[in-house]
Amino acid sequence: MSNEDNPDNPVFFTKSEIENFKEDLSLDLSDEQLESRIGEEIQIAEVLVDVVENTPPGVPAEVYHNFAVFADKKNPTALIISGEYEEHYFRIPRPKDYSSIEHTLQEIIQERQIADDLEQDWQEHRQWTEQNHNND
């Protein structure tokens, strides 16, 4: 971070302040709370969210979504993310290099998709088990 009066002058935080920021980042805040903390828009990150098989000619197989990346007004170590198809805001730690944001978001989206797939498989398995149990 830098001082507004002199952008080349870094601002340092105490150990206690950094611990408070880390603790704040671990809180599960509501959408309303996150929305109230949205600061300056830093960038729009374009993230690959799916690869579609057998697309018609001229239609790209890759599906990208845009994610708006905002500063967190109350926590300089956090970024608030809003996706164009996301139902909720979420936060990530502020990286030292903003070029890594798209990669970080890509990993989060992949982890969510894997978790959703596992949940769907579990639900299908549970339904199948219940049906077989009822048929016995």
C-alpha positions in Angstrom: 0.0 0.0 0.0 1.1 3.5 -0.5 0.3 6.9 1.1 -2.1 9.0 -1.0 0.1 12.1 -0.7 3.1 10.3 -2.0 2.4 7.1 -4.0 6.1 6.1 -3.7 5.9 6.1 0.1 4.8 2.7 1.4 2.4 2.4 4.3 3.3 -0.2 6.9 0.9 -1.9 9.3 1.7 -3.3 12.8 1.6 -7.0 13.5 -1.6 -6.5 15.4 -3.2 -4.7 12.4 -2.2 -7.5 10.0 -3.6 -10.1 12.4 -6.9 -8.2 12.6 -7.0 -8.0 8.8 -6.3 -11.8 8.5 -9.0 -12.5 11.1 -11.5 -10.2 9.2 -10.7 -12.0 5.9 -11.7 -15.4 7.5 -15.1 -14.0 8.5 -18.1 -15.3 6.5 -19.7 -11.9 5.7 -23.2 -11.6 4.1 -23.7 -10.2 0.6 -25.0 -7.0 2.2 -21.9 -6.6 4.3 -19.6 -7.2 1.4 -21.5 -4.9 -0.8 -21.2 -2.1 1.7 -17.4 -2.6 1.7 -16.9 -2.5 -2.0 -14.2 0.1 -2.9 -12.5 1.0 -6.1 -12.8 -1.4 -9.0 -9.3 -2.7 -9.7 -9.9 -4.8 -12.8 -12.2 -7.1 -14.7 -10.9 -10.7 -14.8 -11.9 -13.0 -17.6 -12.0 -16.6 -16.4 -12.5 -19.8 -18.3 -15.4 -21.5 -16.6 -16.3 -24.4 -19.0 -15.2 -26.1 -22.2 -18.1 -27.3 -24.3 -17.8 -30.3 -26.5 -19.2 -30.5 -30.0 -19.9 -26.8 -30.5 -21.3 -25.7 -33.9 -18.8 -24.3 -36.4 -17.7 -20.8 -35.5 -18.8 -21.1 -31.9 -15.8 -21.2 -29.5 -15.6 -24.3 -27.2 -14.3 -22.2 -24.3 -16.8 -20.3 -22.1 -15.5 -17.3 -20.2 -17.2 -15.2 -17.5 -16.1 -11.8 -16.3 -15.4 -11.1 -12.6 -15.2 -7.6 -11.3 -12.4 -7.2 -8.7 -12.9 -4.5 -6.1 -10.8 -3.2 -3.2 -12.2 -3.9 0.3 -12.7 -0.5 1.9 -12.2 -2.0 5.4 -9.5 -4.5 4.8 -6.5 -3.6 2.5 -5.4 -7.2 2.4 -8.6 -8.4 0.8 -10.4 -8.1 -2.6 -14.1 -8.4 -3.1 -15.2 -10.4 -6.2 -18.4 -10.1 -8.1 -19.0 -12.4 -11.0 -21.4 -11.7 -13.9 -23.2 -15.0 -13.2 -22.4 -15.3 -9.5 -25.2 -15.1 -7.0 -23.0 -13.9 -4.2 -20.0 -11.8 -3.6 -16.9 -13.4 -2.2 -13.4 -12.3 -1.0 -9.9 -13.4 -1.8 -6.6 -12.3 -0.2 -5.0 -9.5 -2.1 -2.1 -10.9 -4.1 1.2 -9.1 -4.4 0.9 -9.3 -8.2 -2.5 -8.5 -9.7 -1.6 -10.7 -12.8 -2.3 -13.7 -10.6 -5.9 -12.8 -9.9 -7.3 -14.6 -13.0 -5.4 -17.7 -12.1 -6.7 -17.6 -8.5 -10.2 -17.1 -9.7 -9.8 -20.0 -12.2 -8.8 -22.3 -9.3 -11.7 -21.2 -7.2 -14.2 -21.8 -10.1 -12.7 -25.3 -10.7 -12.9 -26.2 -7.0 -16.5 -25.1 -6.9 -17.3 -27.1 -10.1 -15.7 -30.2 -8.6 -17.6 -29.7 -5.3 -20.9 -29.3 -7.2 -20.2 -32.4 -9.3 -19.4 -34.4 -6.1 -22.6 -33.1 -4.5 -24.6 -34.1 -7.5 -23.0 -37.6 -7.6 -23.8 -38.0 -3.9 -27.4 -37.0 -4.4 -27.8 -39.4 -7.3 -26.2 -42.2 -5.3 -28.4 -41.5 -2.3 -31.5 -41.5 -4.6 -30.4 -44.7 -6.2 -29.8 -46.3 -2.8 -33.2 -45.2 -1.5 -35.0 -46.5 -4.6 -33.2 -49.9 -4.4 -34.0 -50.1 -0.6 -37.7 -49.3 -1.3 -37.8 -52.0 -4.0 -36.5 -54.7 -1.7 
